[in-house]
Amino acid sequence: MSENKNILQDLHGRNHAYLRISLIERCNLRCSYCMPEEGVPLAPKSHLMTYEEIYEIAKTFVKHGVTKIRLTGGEPLVRKDIPVILEKLATLPVELSITSNAVIIDKFIDVLKEHGVNKINLSLDSLDREKFKYITRRDQFDIVYKNMLLLIEEGFNVKVNVVLIKDFNENEIIDFINLTKDLPIVVRFIEFMPFDGNKWDMGKMVSYAEVMTYVNASFSKENIQRLQDAPNDTSKNYKISGYKGSFAVISSVTNPFCDSCNRLRLTANGQLKNCLFSSTESDLLTTLRSGNSIEPVIRKAVQAKLKVRGGMDTLEKLQEPKLHNNNRSMITIGG
């Protein structure tokens, strides 16, 4: 049998055309589901990818079929050379997008437009100022909300990511959906996922089924429209009739989308993760700095990708701490 020449196709036939690149481990918020309360040890600056290295690695992925790159962090906009990174990556034939907490995004409107970054994923877990302060450990709700409206006004395609946590913000599900009445946004409810240091357990999770219970209790059946999901979409998409925007549920825990997964993640220190849930990583940066080709490392990492959630193919396995506590904290993986 001849070897598959597509280094981005895994052993389950999935082709990976979407690369998420974390630019930095630092963030100007301290969200509890993302970062342990005591913080995380940060990699020395010398261990992080330079903008030239980010570009070279990205160029290799694009050569082999990546058509979409999303920049994440930490908070990617706190990286001082973000304008240069955007300028370099904008020369590649890819759709370039970014995930941000929107605290300082108003300062980057022009540079984002200049380099064709139109799609913004914005993290916002509560519409209540005090709850926002509690979950993020920072009093920045007003500026984040103002910047969300600014992005819409400036013509950006905005998705609002909401991590749902039991007994914290599930009572805001309908408030978030009602935001889509007059705002052309997509609100995406995300099931709380386990990472090192975030004190996850199943009891804190608000499932896809529970979200829809709230929806069905608040809107008539004929007004809840099930939308067509895009190919390789992570979310199940809905719209309320007559509303400008829409909403979706990302059910990575209870109803994973692994069969159609086309995503790979590159951490800020140049480690390739073939799955968000996987505790294994492949070192691209050391290989690149040694002058060797990163293609064999990419191929090996992609072919090692397991069929479901890094091998946690049942909810019972997901509830076993030793299977996910060796994974990084979300802050050092990239959102």
N, C-alpha and C positions, 0 to 999 in steps of 0.2 A: 504494500500500500504506500503510495507516495505521500510525503509530508504535506500537510495543509500549508499553503503559502501565505494565507491570511493570518498574520500574527495576532489579530484582534478578534479572532473567532475562537470561542472556547469549545470544550469537548461536548457540550450540550447543544451546539449549533447556533449559539447566540453571538451576533456580531456587535461589537462595541464601538459606536460612533459618537459617543458623548463622553467628554473628559471634564471632570470637575477639578480645578486647580486651586488649592489653598495657598494664599500668598503670604500669610502671616499667622502666628499662633496667638498674637495679642488681640485684645478687644477692649473697647471703651464701655462695655456693659459686662455684667457678671451673672448671666442667666443660670439659674440653679440646675436646669436639666442639661446644660451644656458644659458648665465648669464646676468642679467641686468647690465647696465653700472656702477651703483653704488655698484655692488656686492650684495651678499646675506648674511644674518645673519647665521653664521655657528653654528651647534649644538655643545655644549660642548663635549669634548672628552669622558666624563663619560656617555654621552647619546648615543655614538656610539657602535656598536657591537664589542666585542673583537674577536680575531681569534677563541677562543674556542666557543663563541656564534654563530659565522658564521657557524662553522662546525656542531654544534648541530642542528641548524635550517635547514641547508642543508641536514643533515642526515635524518631528519624527512621527508622532501620533497622527497628524493630519495626512502625512505621506501614506499612511496605511489605512486611512478611511474615516478618521474622526471629522465630523462635520459641525459639531457644536462644542463650544468650550464655555463653561461657567466659572467665574472667579469667585472664590469664597475666602473665608478666614477661619477663625477670628473675624475681625472686621477688616475686609480687604482695603478699605479706604484709609486706614491709619498708616498704611505702608507709604513711605515718603516718595518712592519712585513709581507710584501707581500710574501717573500720566505716561511715563516711558513704557511701562508694561503694556498699557492699553495701545499705545502707538505701535509697538512691535507686533503684538498679537493681531491687531487690525489689518496687518499686511497678509495674513493667512486667509485662505478661502473657507472661513467658518462663520457660523452664527455666534457672536460673542455676547455674553450676558453676565450679570453679576448678582450676588446675594449680599444684602446689606441690612444693618439694623437702622439705617437712615438717620442716625444722630448727626452726622456731618455731611450727608450726601448733597445738601444744598450748595456746598462749595464746589461740587464736581459736575454740576449740570452741563456746563459748556464742554468739558473734556469728554464726558460720556457721549454727548451728541456728536462731537467732532470725530469720534472713533466708532460710530455706528452702534453703540450699546443702547438698545431701545428697551430691552426686557430686564426688568428689575424685580427680584424677589425680596420682599421687605418682611422682616420679622417683627411681629406685633402680637403679643400673647394675651393682652387684656385692653379693654377700652376704658377701664377704671384706673385713674391715675395712681391711687394708692396700691392697687394690686400690681400694676406695672412696676412700681417702685420696689415692691416686695420681691417679685420674680426676677427682676434685673439687678437688684441691689443698687440702683441708680435712679435719680429723680429726673427722668428725661422724657416723660410721656408727651408733654406739650410740643416739644420740638420734633419728635418722631411723627406725631399726628400731622403737624403743620407741614412737614416735609413730604409726607405721603400725599397730601393734597397738592403740594407744589409739583411733585412728579407727574401727577395726573394732568394738572394744568399745562405742564410743559410737553405733554403728548407722549409720555412714556407708557409702556405696557406694564402695568403693575399687578403683581400677585402678592397677596398678604398671607404669610405663613403663621398659623396659630397652633402651637403645641398645646394639646388639651391635657389637663391634669385633673383627676377626680377631686371633687370638693374644693376646687380652686377657681376654674374658669369655665366649666361646662355650662354654667347658667348664663353664659354670654354667647352661646352658640347662635341663638336667634338674633341677638343684637348685631353680631358680626354679619349674619346673612342680610339683615336689614340695611347694612351699609351698602350692599350691592343694589339697593333700590335706585339710588341716585348717583352712585359712583360706578364707572366702568372698570371695575376691578374683579379679580378672582380671589375669593377668600378660600384658603386651603387649610382644612383641619387635619392635623397630623397626630397620629397615635403616639403617645409617649413611648420612647424606645430606650432599651438598656445600654448604658455606656459606663465606663469606669468612673466611679465617684458620684454618680447622679442619683443614688439611692432608689433605683427603679424596683418596682414590683408590680405584678399584674393588678393589684388593687388600686393603684394610682392611675391606671389607664382608662381612658374613655374610648370605647371601641367604635368602629364604623357603624355597627348595628345600633348602638346607643345614640350616636349623632342623628341617625335617621329617625329614631324614636322621637327625639325633640322636634325634628323637622315635620314629621307627620302629624304631630300634636298641634303644630302652630299654623300649618298651611293646608289647604284643601288638596286632595289627591290630584285633581285636575290641574292645579296650578304649579305642581312640582314636576318640572321637566327633566327627564334623564337625557343628558347630552351625549353625543358621540365622543368617546375618548380618542385622543390622538394615538397613532402607533407608538408603542413603547412608553405610553403614559404611565406615570406612577399613581395617578389619582383617578377616582370615580367622580365624574363631573355632573353637576346639576344646575338648574336655573329656576328661579321663581318667575312665572309668567308676568311680563310687563316690567321686570327689573332690568336695569342697564347692565349690571354685572352678573356674575355667577358664583357658585361655590363648589367645593370639591372636598373629598376625603382621601387622605393618604393612609392606607391601612397596612403599613409594613408589618405589623404584629399579627393581626387577626386574619388578614386576607392579602398575603404578600403578592407582589407582581413579578416574582423572580423569573417566571417563564419567559417574559419578554424584556428582561433587563438588558440594557445596552450601555450601562454606565461603568466608568472606572474613576478612581479618585487618586489624585496626586497630592501628598501632604506637603506642607511648606518646607520640610527638610528633605524633600525628594524621594519619599517612599511611595511606591505604588500599592494601593489597596484595591484588590479586585472585587471587594464587596464591603459595604458599610459595616456589616456585622462581623466581618472576618478579623481575627486577631493576628493574622499573618501579613507581612509586608515584604515588598521587594525593593531593594536599594538601587534606584536609578541614578541618584546623584553621585555616589562614589564611583560607579561605573563610568559615568560621563566624565568626571574629573580625572579619571585614570587614563582617559583617551580611548577607551574601548566602546564598542557599539552597545547601545542599550536595547537593541532589538531582540537579542536572545533572552534578555531578562524580562522584557515585556511579554514575549511569547510564553515563557515558562509560567509567569504569573497569571496570565489569562487562562491558560490551559489548566491551571490548578484551581480555577474558580469552581466552587461547589454549586450544586443545583439550587439549593434553597438556603438563604440567610446564613451563609458561612457554616453550613452543616447543621444549624439549629432548625431542623425541619418539622418540629412539633412544638406546641406551646409548652409542653413539659420540659423539653430541652432548653427553651428560652428562659424558663424560670429557674434554671440551674446556674447560680452565680459564677461558678468556676468556668463556665463556657463563655461568659461575656465580660468578666472582670479583667481578663488579660487584654481586652481591646483598649484602645486609647479613650480618653475623654473626648467628647464631641469637639471641644474647642481646638484640639490638636489634630483632628481629622479633616475638618472643613465641612461647613454646613451644606 
